[in-house]
Amino acid sequence: MVWKPNVTVAGIIERDGKFLLVEEHTSRGIKLNQPAGHLEPGESLIDAVKREVLEETAFNFEPTFTTGIQLWAKSPGDVTFLRISFAGEVKEFFPNRKLDTGIIKTVWLSQKEIEDSIDKLRSPLVLSCVNDYLEGNLYPLSVIRP
């Protein structure tokens, strides 16, 4: 059997010092995460992050940079995730759009509020992505090739 990581994308959206996160149902209870999800067959990474942000927040998302690529597994032998995160801005909001299954609501939290919620984070990637963004790890979208 060939081992393959699950490819996921995440949107890092900052406005007035706060970051857009989603509160969602998981197998480990209610957790906080960036708007994020799996790459679908035939989809580009940029199209995937735009879709995931829209589905989970009801905002159109325009990525402007990638902030990094991370590899993470909950524990040895568990599913491994390859996460590509994108920083950008949310544009049009669709208040009547139903959010993706499992999403309870969106929240805007500061870095400190995210740090204070460490036990509520879906994974350590949530805070890591925020820190990457705040440290200026912003790379042109041209590094992403279709």
GIDA-V248045 format. One record per run of one state. SS is the DSSP state (helix for helix, strand for strand, loop for the rest). FROM is the first residue (numbers start at 1). LEN is the number of residues. If there is no record, write none. Layout:
SS:FROM:LEN
SS:FROM:LEN
This chain:
loop:1:5
strand:6:10
loop:16:2
strand:18:9
loop:27:2
strand:29:10
loop:39:6
helix:45:13
loop:58:1
strand:59:15
loop:74:6
strand:80:14
loop:94:9
strand:103:7
loop:110:1
helix:111:6
loop:117:1
helix:118:3
strand:121:1
loop:122:3
helix:125:10
loop:135:4
strand:139:2
helix:141:3
loop:144:3
